[in-house]
Each structure stands twice: as structure tokens, then as C-alpha cells.
Amino acid sequence: MAALERIFLLYCFVFSFANLVRVIGSSAWREERITNPSEMEMFVDELPDMPRIKGFDVVDGVPKSKLLKIGMYRKKWKFHRDLPPTPVFAYGTSKDTATVPGPTIEALQGVDTLVTWQNHLPSKHILPWDPTIPTAISRSKKGIPTVVHLHGGIHEPESDGNANSWFTARFKEKGPTWTKKTYHYPNIQQPGNLWYHDHAMGLTRVNLLAGLIGAYTIRHHDVEGPLGLPSGDEFDRPLIVFDRSFRTDGSIYMNSTGNNPSIHPQWQPEYFGDVIVVNGKAWPHLVVRRRKYRLRIINASNARFFRFFFTNGLEFIHVASDSVYLGCPVMTNETLLAPSEITDVIIDFSQSKSDVAILANDAPYPYPSGDPVNDANGKVMKFIIKKDHEVDTWRIPKKLIKYPSPDLSSASRTRYIAMYEYTSDIDEPTHLYINGKSYEEPVTETPKAGTNEVWNVINLTEDNHPLHIHLGLFVVLEQTELVNLEEFKACMTKYNDAIKCHVNKYARGKKLEVPAHEQGWKNVYKMNPGKVTKILVRFSYIHSNASYAFDVTAEPGYVYHCHILDHEDNVMMRPLKFVK
């Protein structure tokens, strides 16, 4: 019997050792198949200008509403000259014309754009996803749920892309809050920069990683034309910037094991890639003339912050932030952009003393206390500047578009919005909540249309969380450091009540200055860790006294959330519903 036991134990050891070698070998094999960014030559691909689609028709010289049909397709996309084609999900009017990012939709203020978003995706995702977090799942397992949110849009709830309004291919299956096939964007709001992206519950991070993003611009020629800013396809360029990692076969790499695999097998708190992509090309280049260019820069990363600067000292002249013009231009040497933030800048290449300008990045990841950048994720793109000087007809006026200043006395209510992070026994994040509540819990933020509110956003975590409020625009009033932070966190963890925990007693530390180019109206802002950020939220148009041109109280309502997509998915998002 003892001999048999020894043989059995020897068998178990050999089996376990062989299995361990297999696992380690498999892991090493997988790691070896990840592309080393240092082996990819930078600046070899030209920066694409994504296809531009007009969201209106012109009939007898008069712009009219237009219906667009834009689909989501699985196809292959070439991100770099030396990288094999990558399987992606792409927006386009057909599979052949679909791109990553998708087409730039150009709308006119006051002219409706109608879009039927069509899902042509297969049943199997190209990336790993985690069903243990709240997730849109096809009951038949025969379709990938998607829904489109126009970020920065002021429109009816039914067209906002609620996370539970998802649908699968040919609308075979629909989420519990789905209402309509064709979305209505009235474009009544101020001219500015928006972008569209997937917003399906629990799948936002993977659907965007797969490629479901695109730019949307609202123009008003009578208002913008007199400004004299650079215009036309050559001089006015959207730049959609994001990070990815790739396997050697070209496929997008996303770790398939979570930080807490016994709780969430796949979910991780942030996705970071080592390759920086602009308009669908890794570290592209663009040949420019020695004159002014307008660059509408959108950070479409899942979690990466960018602190942009030019290695040759060129400056950023800010003319707009997110979807709103500034009152006057602001010049900076660098600009910090959180995920989903947009900065609209003029770059005057005639001021360059060299023939090359590298757009670079030095933001740690996670921001602000994470790893320093390396050469791969510290470079963004190259501008090759022609030698010949030429007459520049573009100008930068001293004044841009002035909107009414925020009136703190007009606030009808003050709210406290607390951000929490929860960890496992090994101190790894398991989920994140706003106000200690899951998304499914009853709505607590119920403003009235046409009102202003003060929100005090309390960040109790170690991360910077870019807060995005659907429909509403806001102005950042101040950011104040919390003193005796651990004491305050302990109270908030116990009671989840900022008033009971005497937040004003703790919010009396150092005040952070709001940068001049971010002092206007925003729809996203960076909520610094250990700080209270006071914002004045306006639930009405900022450019007129008119009330909303739709029923803001309709279902399924709106949401507000952290725009680090991995946080939003698990589940740093809360409902926002309006009352009459």
C-alpha cells in the first residue's frame, strides 16, 4: 500500500510539475507574442483624415435635416506599416468604408441630424469581457450588444444612448430601456466639438478598445466665420488619440486575467497600451505648412491621461474646451487631457525654429501617481514643417465667443457627490461606486430642467476621475484639498453622508488653481484625488434663454459617470433623471 501511495504521489508531483510548466510556458508564449513597441518604427505612416459625412442636406441653398445610416462592422484595420491587419469593430456607412475612428459627422447648429445606428457585429467578441460585472448580455448569445452615445450632445433621453438601451445585429434583441432605431440630434446647442462612442452596459471599455469611436462637430458659420480661425479640411483637423497594445499577429492585446480573478475573472481597474494611435495610425506624421492649423484633440483612451507638449517649444493656443468655445484665447506650453476630454487648439507652425515638431506626452499612468512614460507612450506624432514661409490668412482674435458667466446665487440646490473605491483582501480594486451606490439602486439626482445646481464632488480614491455629466454643462469653481483625509474617509465609509461627516471641516486645505483654458463651460473635468471639486451645473442651453426643445423628463433619463471606461463599467455610474 505504501508503495502504491508513493507511486501515486510521484504521479501527482509529475503531473503538477508538468501542468505548471505548461502554464508558465503558455504564459511566456503569450507574452512573447505581444509586439514590442521599440521594434516598431515611429512616424512612418501618414496621419489620416477620417471620412467626413455631412449631417444635413442643402436644398436650394437651404440646409435641411438629413437621415444617416451608420453601421458597426467587424473588419481588419492597418494600424502600422509593419503590423499585420488588426481585427476591429468599426463605424461606417458600409463595411468597405468603415474606419477606426469612424467618420467625422459635420452638423450645423439648428439643423436636425437623424442617425440610424445599425449593428452588423458577429456573436463573438474580439476581446475578453467579464460577465461578473453588470453587463449587457444577449440572451441568445448570438449578438454583441452596442448602443451609441453622442458625448456632449444636448438631446432627448431616447437618443442619448442609455447603457441599457443596447441592441444586437438587425435589432434582434434589445435592452430593457431600448426605445427607437433612429436617434434625433437637434443640434440646437452651441457650436463645438463632440464625439460618439459605444455605451453598452459593462461592455463600453471593450467596445471602444475594439474601435467604436468617432468625431462629431457642430458648426455655425455666421458665428464662427468672423473669428477668422483656420478652416477647411487641410487646416482644421480632428485628432482622436488613444493607446493600444498589439500581439505580433496584429490583434489588439488585452489581458484576459483580472486583478482579482476569483471575483472578476477578467476585469482590471485600468487598461493601458504602449502604442499611441492618432486617427487610426500608430505614431503618425503630418506634413504641414508654416502657418496656423486648428487641431481638435480628443482623448479617446480607456484610462490614459495625456499631458501634451511639443519638444521644440511650440505653444498651444486654446480656443475651446470640450464642446464650448472660450471667451478669449489662452496660450499654454502644455495641456493635460483626461479620457474623453477635448481641447481645441491653434498651433502656429510659422513660429517653429526647426523643421520638425514632435507632439509628446509625459503624463504618468495611472494619473497622477502611476508609472512614468517610456519612449513608446511618451511620443504621440510628428509634424514635418515645410521650409518655405508663406502668407497666413488665418488669425487669432482677441475675443472668441462669450457665454453668460455662472451665477452661483442662481443655484437651486447643493449636492454632495462622493467617489469610492472598494478593494479585495489583497488590496486590489474590485469595484467603484458613486455615493456608495450601485447603478441599479434608485435614482437620487433628480434636477429640474432650466435650473442650476452646485455639486461638491468628493474624491476619496487615489485616482483622478474625469467626471462626465450627460446633458448638463458645468463650470469648475474651485478644487480644495481635504485635510485629515483618512479620518474623513473613515467617517464617509461608515455613514456615507458628507454633511454628517462635516465635510466643510475637512475641505480647508490647499486650493488648486483651475487652469485658465478650463475655466469655461465643460462636460468633463478631472476630479483630483483627496480633493473636493465644486462645480456649478447648468441644465439648460448656455447660449440662449430658451428651454429644452424636447421632453427632458422622458425615459430612460440620463446618467453621470467617471469616464475611465474600466471604472464606468464596474460601476462608477449613476442615473440622472429630471422632474417637472
C-alpha positions in Angstrom: 0.0 0.0 0.0 2.8 2.4 0.9 4.5 1.7 -2.5 1.2 2.4 -4.3 0.9 5.7 -2.3 4.5 6.7 -3.2 3.8 5.9 -6.9 0.5 7.9 -6.7 2.3 10.9 -5.0 5.1 10.7 -7.6 2.4 10.7 -10.3 0.7 13.8 -8.8 4.0 15.6 -8.5 5.0 14.9 -12.1 1.5 15.9 -13.3 1.5 19.1 -11.2 5.0 20.0 -12.4 4.1 19.3 -16.0 1.0 21.4 -15.6 3.0 24.2 -14.0 5.5 24.1 -16.9 2.6 24.1 -19.4 1.0 27.1 -17.7 4.3 29.0 -17.4 5.3 28.1 -20.9 1.9 29.1 -22.2 2.1 32.4 -20.3 5.6 33.1 -21.7 4.4 32.1 -25.2 1.6 34.6 -24.9 3.9 37.3 -23.6 6.4 36.6 -26.4 3.6 37.2 -28.9 3.0 40.7 -27.7 4.6 43.3 -30.1 7.5 45.2 -28.6 6.8 48.8 -29.4 10.6 49.5 -29.5 10.7 47.3 -32.6 8.1 49.4 -34.4 9.5 52.4 -36.3 7.8 55.6 -35.4 6.4 58.2 -37.7 6.3 56.1 -40.8 2.6 56.3 -41.5 0.8 59.5 -42.6 -1.9 60.9 -40.4 -5.3 60.0 -42.0 -8.1 62.5 -42.1 -11.1 60.4 -41.3 -14.0 60.4 -43.9 -16.3 63.4 -43.3 -20.1 63.0 -43.5 -22.4 65.9 -43.6 -25.3 65.5 -41.2 -27.5 67.8 -43.4 -28.6 68.3 -47.0 -28.6 71.6 -48.8 -31.8 72.1 -50.9 -32.0 75.3 -53.0 -29.3 76.8 -50.8 -31.0 76.0 -47.6 -29.7 73.3 -45.2 -32.2 70.6 -44.4 -32.4 67.7 -41.9 -30.7 64.5 -43.1 -31.0 60.8 -42.2 -27.8 59.0 -41.9 -27.3 55.2 -41.7 -24.1 54.3 -39.9 -23.3 50.7 -39.1 -20.9 48.8 -36.9 -18.8 46.2 -38.7 -16.1 43.7 -37.9 -13.2 44.1 -40.3 -9.5 44.4 -40.4 -7.6 47.7 -40.0 -3.9 48.5 -40.6 -2.6 50.5 -37.6 1.0 50.5 -38.6 3.1 49.7 -41.7 4.9 46.8 -40.1 1.9 45.4 -38.1 -0.4 42.8 -39.7 -4.0 43.9 -40.2 -5.9 44.1 -36.9 -9.4 42.7 -36.3 -11.5 45.7 -35.2 -15.1 46.9 -34.8 -15.6 50.0 -37.0 -18.2 52.6 -37.7 -19.1 53.4 -41.3 -21.8 53.8 -44.0 -20.7 50.3 -45.3 -18.2 47.7 -44.3 -15.8 48.8 -47.1 -15.8 52.4 -45.9 -15.8 51.8 -42.2 -12.8 53.2 -40.4 -11.2 53.4 -36.9 -12.0 56.0 -35.8 -15.3 56.2 -37.6 -16.3 59.0 -40.0 -16.4 62.6 -38.7 -20.0 63.8 -38.7 -20.3 67.5 -39.5 -23.6 69.1 -38.3 -25.0 72.6 -38.5 -26.4 74.4 -35.5 -30.2 74.3 -35.6 -30.4 71.7 -38.3 -31.5 68.2 -37.2 -29.3 65.2 -37.8 -31.0 61.8 -37.7 -28.9 58.7 -37.4 -30.0 55.1 -37.6 -27.2 53.2 -35.9 -27.0 49.7 -37.3 -25.3 46.7 -35.6 -23.7 44.3 -38.0 -21.4 42.7 -35.5 -21.0 38.9 -35.1 -21.9 36.9 -32.0 -18.3 36.6 -30.7 -16.3 39.5 -29.4 -12.7 40.0 -30.5 -11.7 40.9 -26.9 -12.1 39.2 -23.5 -15.0 40.5 -21.4 -16.2 39.8 -17.9 -19.9 38.8 -17.2 -19.4 39.1 -13.4 -19.7 42.9 -13.6 -23.1 44.4 -14.6 -23.1 43.6 -18.3 -25.4 43.8 -21.3 -25.6 40.1 -22.4 -27.5 38.8 -25.4 -30.0 36.1 -24.1 -29.4 34.0 -27.2 -25.6 34.5 -27.0 -25.9 35.4 -30.7 -25.1 39.0 -30.8 -22.7 41.7 -29.3 -24.8 44.4 -27.6 -24.0 48.0 -28.6 -25.6 51.4 -28.2 -24.2 54.8 -29.3 -23.8 57.9 -27.1 -23.1 61.3 -28.6 -20.8 62.7 -26.0 -21.5 66.4 -25.3 -24.8 66.3 -27.1 -27.9 68.1 -25.8 -30.8 66.0 -26.9 -33.8 63.8 -25.8 -33.2 60.9 -23.4 -34.4 58.4 -26.0 -31.4 59.4 -28.2 -28.8 59.6 -25.5 -27.5 56.0 -25.7 -28.5 54.8 -22.3 -26.4 51.9 -21.2 -29.4 49.6 -21.1 -30.8 50.7 -24.5 -28.5 48.3 -26.3 -29.4 46.2 -29.3 -27.8 43.4 -31.3 -27.5 42.7 -35.0 -30.6 43.6 -37.0 -32.3 44.7 -33.7 -33.0 41.0 -32.9 -32.5 41.6 -29.2 -32.9 44.8 -27.3 -32.1 46.0 -23.8 -34.7 46.9 -21.2 -34.7 50.7 -21.9 -34.4 50.5 -25.7 -36.9 52.8 -27.4 -36.1 53.6 -31.0 -33.9 52.7 -34.0 -33.3 56.3 -35.3 -31.7 58.8 -33.0 -32.6 62.5 -33.2 -29.8 65.1 -32.7 -31.4 68.6 -33.0 -28.0 70.4 -32.8 -29.7 73.4 -31.2 -26.8 73.8 -28.7 -23.7 76.0 -29.1 -21.2 75.2 -31.9 -18.4 72.9 -30.7 -16.7 69.5 -30.6 -18.4 66.3 -29.6 -17.6 62.6 -30.2 -19.7 59.4 -30.4 -18.9 56.1 -29.0 -20.4 52.9 -27.7 -22.1 53.0 -24.3 -23.4 49.4 -23.7 -23.6 48.4 -20.0 -20.4 46.6 -18.9 -19.0 46.5 -22.5 -18.1 50.1 -23.0 -14.4 49.5 -22.4 -14.1 46.6 -24.8 -16.3 48.0 -27.5 -14.3 51.2 -27.5 -11.0 49.3 -27.5 -12.3 47.4 -30.5 -12.7 50.7 -32.3 -16.2 52.1 -31.8 -15.4 55.8 -31.7 -15.8 58.8 -33.9 -15.8 62.7 -34.0 -18.9 64.9 -34.4 -18.7 68.7 -35.0 -21.4 71.3 -34.8 -20.7 74.4 -36.8 -22.3 77.8 -37.1 -20.8 79.7 -40.0 -22.4 83.1 -39.1 -21.0 82.9 -35.6 -17.6 81.2 -36.3 -16.8 82.6 -39.7 -16.0 86.2 -38.5 -13.4 84.8 -36.0 -11.0 84.0 -38.8 -9.7 80.8 -37.3 -8.1 78.2 -39.6 -10.8 76.3 -41.6 -11.1 73.8 -44.4 -10.0 70.2 -44.4 -6.3 70.9 -44.7 -6.1 73.4 -41.8 -8.9 72.2 -39.4 -8.2 68.6 -38.3 -9.7 66.4 -35.6 -7.1 64.3 -33.8 -8.5 61.3 -32.0 -5.8 60.0 -29.7 -5.8 56.7 -27.9 -3.4 53.9 -26.7 -3.4 50.2 -27.6 -1.1 47.1 -27.3 -0.9 44.6 -30.1 0.1 40.9 -30.5 2.5 40.0 -33.2 -0.4 38.7 -35.3 -1.8 42.3 -35.3 -4.7 41.6 -32.9 -5.4 44.0 -30.0 -3.9 42.8 -26.8 -6.0 43.0 -23.6 -5.0 41.0 -20.5 -7.6 38.2 -20.1 -6.9 37.8 -16.3 -8.3 40.3 -13.8 -6.6 41.7 -10.7 -9.0 39.7 -8.6 -9.6 36.6 -10.7 -11.7 34.8 -8.0 -14.1 37.8 -8.0 -13.9 39.2 -11.5 -12.0 36.8 -13.9 -11.1 39.4 -16.5 -11.9 43.0 -15.2 -9.0 45.2 -14.4 -9.2 48.7 -13.0 -7.4 50.4 -16.0 -6.3 49.5 -19.5 -3.0 50.9 -20.7 -1.4 50.2 -24.1 2.2 51.1 -25.1 1.4 52.2 -28.6 -0.1 55.6 -29.1 -2.5 55.9 -32.0 -3.8 59.0 -33.7 -6.7 58.8 -36.2 -6.1 55.1 -36.6 -2.3 55.1 -37.1 0.4 54.4 -34.6 2.7 57.4 -34.1 1.8 59.0 -37.5 3.3 62.0 -39.2 1.8 65.0 -41.0 3.4 67.4 -43.4 2.3 71.0 -42.6 2.9 74.4 -44.0 4.4 77.3 -42.0 1.1 78.8 -40.9 -1.6 78.2 -38.4 -3.6 75.0 -38.0 -6.6 74.1 -35.9 -6.4 70.8 -34.1 -9.4 69.4 -32.3 -7.8 66.9 -30.0 -10.0 64.2 -28.4 -8.6 61.8 -25.8 -10.4 58.5 -26.7 -8.3 56.3 -24.4 -9.9 54.0 -21.8 -7.8 55.3 -18.9 -4.7 57.1 -20.1 -4.3 60.8 -19.4 -2.1 62.8 -21.8 -0.1 65.8 -20.9 0.8 67.1 -24.3 3.7 69.3 -25.2 5.9 70.0 -28.2 9.5 69.0 -28.0 10.6 72.1 -30.0 8.7 74.5 -27.7 5.7 75.3 -29.8 2.7 76.6 -27.8 -0.9 75.6 -27.7 -3.4 78.5 -28.3 -6.7 77.2 -26.8 -9.9 78.4 -28.4 -12.3 75.9 -27.0 -12.6 73.2 -24.3 -14.9 70.1 -24.7 -18.0 71.3 -26.6 -17.8 75.1 -25.9 -15.7 78.0 -27.1 -13.7 80.0 -24.7 -14.3 83.7 -24.2 -10.8 84.6 -25.3 -7.7 82.6 -26.5 -5.4 81.1 -23.8 -1.8 80.2 -24.5 0.0 77.3 -22.7 3.2 75.3 -23.1 1.4 72.0 -22.2 -2.1 70.7 -21.8 -3.4 67.9 -19.6 -6.2 65.9 -21.2 -8.2 63.2 -19.3 -10.0 60.4 -21.1 -13.0 61.8 -23.1 -11.8 65.5 -22.7 -11.4 67.6 -25.8 -9.1 70.5 -26.3 -9.4 72.7 -29.4 -6.2 74.5 -30.1 -4.4 76.6 -32.7 -0.8 75.7 -33.5 1.3 78.3 -35.4 3.9 76.3 -37.2 5.5 79.5 -38.5 6.9 80.0 -35.0 8.9 76.8 -35.2 12.7 77.3 -35.3 13.1 73.7 -36.6 11.6 71.7 -39.5 10.2 69.0 -37.1 7.8 69.2 -34.2 7.2 66.1 -32.1 3.9 66.1 -30.1 4.9 64.3 -26.9 3.3 63.2 -23.6 4.7 62.9 -20.1 1.6 62.1 -18.0 2.1 59.2 -15.5 -0.2 56.2 -15.7 -2.5 55.8 -13.8 -2.6 59.5 -13.3 -1.3 61.2 -11.2 0.8 58.8 -9.2 1.5 55.9 -11.6 4.4 54.8 -13.8 6.4 57.3 -15.8 6.1 57.2 -19.6 8.6 55.5 -21.8 9.8 56.3 -25.3 6.8 54.5 -26.9 3.9 56.1 -24.9 5.8 59.3 -24.5 5.7 60.1 -28.2 2.4 60.9 -30.0 3.1 62.1 -33.6 5.5 64.1 -35.7 4.8 67.3 -37.7 7.1 67.8 -40.6 7.2 71.5 -41.3 7.9 72.8 -44.8 10.8 75.2 -45.0 9.1 77.9 -47.1 7.4 80.7 -45.3 4.1 81.9 -46.7 1.3 84.4 -46.2 -1.0 83.2 -43.4 -4.6 84.4 -43.9 -5.8 82.9 -40.6 -5.9 84.9 -37.5 -6.5 84.5 -33.7 -8.9 87.2 -32.5 -8.5 88.7 -29.0 -12.1 87.6 -28.3 -13.9 84.4 -29.3 -17.4 83.6 -28.1 -18.6 84.8 -24.7 -21.3 82.9 -22.9 -23.0 84.1 -19.8 -20.9 83.7 -16.7 -22.1 81.3 -14.0 -24.2 82.8 -11.3 -23.7 81.0 -8.0 -26.7 82.7 -6.4 -29.0 81.1 -9.0 -28.3 77.6 -7.8 -31.5 75.9 -6.7 -29.8 73.1 -4.8 -26.4 71.9 -3.5 -25.5 68.2 -3.8 -22.6 66.1 -2.5 -21.2 63.5 -4.8 -18.7 61.1 -3.3 -16.4 58.7 -5.2 -15.5 55.5 -3.6 -13.1 52.6 -4.5 -13.5 49.2 -2.9 -10.7 46.6 -2.7 -10.2 42.9 -2.0 -8.2 41.2 0.7 -5.1 41.7 -1.4 -5.8 45.4 -1.7 -6.8 45.2 -5.4 -9.8 47.2 -6.7 -13.0 45.2 -7.0 -15.4 47.9 -8.0 -16.0 51.6 -7.7 -19.2 53.4 -6.8 -20.6 57.0 -6.7 -22.2 57.9 -3.4 -21.7 54.3 -2.3 -24.5 53.1 -4.6 -24.6 50.7 -7.5 -26.1 51.8 -10.8 -29.3 49.8 -10.2 -30.2 51.5 -6.9 -33.0 54.1 -7.1 -32.1 57.5 -8.6 -31.0 60.2 -6.1 -30.2 63.0 -8.5 -33.4 64.5 -9.9 -32.9 68.1 -11.0 -35.4 70.3 -12.9 -34.8 71.4 -16.4 -33.8 75.1 -16.6 -32.1 75.1 -13.1 -28.6 75.4 -11.9 -27.1 73.2 -9.1 -23.9 73.2 -7.1 -22.2 69.8 -6.9 -19.4 69.2 -4.5 -17.6 66.2 -5.9 -15.6 64.4 -3.2 -12.9 62.1 -4.4 -12.0 59.6 -1.7 -9.8 57.4 -4.0 -6.2 57.6 -5.1 -7.1 58.1 -8.8 -8.0 61.2 -10.8 -11.6 60.6 -12.1 -12.8 62.5 -15.1 -16.5 63.2 -14.3 -18.9 63.4 -17.2 -22.4 64.6 -16.9 -24.8 63.7 -19.7 -26.9 66.7 -20.9 -25.5 69.2 -18.4 -22.7 71.7 -18.8 -20.8 72.9 -15.8 -18.2 75.4 -14.7 -15.5 74.4 -12.2 -15.5 76.9 -9.3 -12.7 75.5 -7.1 -10.8 72.5 -6.0 -9.9 72.2 -2.3 -7.6 69.6 -0.6 -9.1 67.5 2.2 -7.1 67.7 5.4 -7.0 64.6 7.8 -8.1 62.6 4.8 -8.0 59.2 6.4 -10.2 60.4 9.3 -12.7 61.8 6.9 -12.7 58.7 4.7 -13.3 56.5 7.8 -16.4 58.6 8.6 -17.6 58.5 5.0 -17.1 54.8 4.8 -19.2 54.4 7.9 -22.0 56.8 7.2 -21.8 57.8 3.5 -23.0 61.2 4.4 -20.9 64.3 3.7 -23.0 66.6 5.9 -22.9 64.2 8.9 -19.2 63.8 8.4 -18.7 67.6 8.4 -17.1 67.8 5.0 -16.6 71.6 5.4 -14.4 70.9 8.4 -12.0 68.8 6.2 -12.3 70.8 3.0 -10.0 73.6 4.1 -6.6 72.6 2.7 -4.7 73.9 -0.3 -6.8 75.2 -3.2 -5.8 74.1 -6.7 -6.0 76.7 -9.4 -8.3 75.9 -12.3 -6.3 76.5 -15.5 -7.4 79.5 -17.5 -8.2 77.4 -20.5 -10.5 75.2 -18.4 -12.5 77.9 -16.7 -15.3 78.0 -19.2 -18.2 75.6 -19.6 -17.2 71.9 -19.6 -18.9 68.5 -19.8 -15.9 66.6 -18.3 -13.5 67.6 -15.6 -10.6 66.0 -13.7 -11.6 65.2 -10.1 -8.3 65.1 -8.3 -7.7 62.5 -5.6 -8.2 63.7 -2.0 -9.9 66.9 -3.1 -13.4 68.4 -3.2 -14.3 69.9 -6.5 -17.1 72.5 -6.5 -18.9 72.8 -9.9 -21.9 74.8 -11.0 -24.0 72.6 -13.2 -26.5 74.2 -15.7 -29.4 72.1 -17.0 -30.3 74.4 -19.9 -28.7 75.9 -23.0 -25.9 78.2 -22.2 -26.2 80.3 -25.4 -29.8 81.3 -25.1 -32.6 81.6 -22.5 -34.7 79.0 -24.4 -35.9 75.9 -22.6 -35.0 72.5 -24.0 -36.7 71.6 -27.3 -37.7 68.1 -26.1 -39.1 66.4 -23.0 -36.2 66.1 -20.7 -38.2 64.0 -18.2 -38.8 61.1 -20.6 -37.4 57.7 -20.0 -34.8 56.3 -19.8 -33.3 59.5 -18.5 -29.6 60.3 -18.4 -26.5 59.3 -16.4 -23.3 60.8 -15.0 -20.2 58.8 -14.5 -16.4 58.5 -14.4 -15.0 58.4 -17.9 -12.2 56.0 -17.1 -14.1 53.3 -19.0 -13.0 50.4 -16.8 -14.4 52.3 -13.8 -17.6 53.2 -15.6 -18.2 49.6 -16.4 -17.7 48.5 -12.8 -19.8 50.6 -11.9 -18.9 54.2 -11.3 -22.1 55.5 -12.9 -25.4 56.7 -11.6 -28.7 57.6 -13.2 -29.7 61.2 -13.7 -33.5 61.8 -14.1 -35.3 65.1 -14.5 -38.6 66.0 -12.8 -41.2 68.6 -13.8 
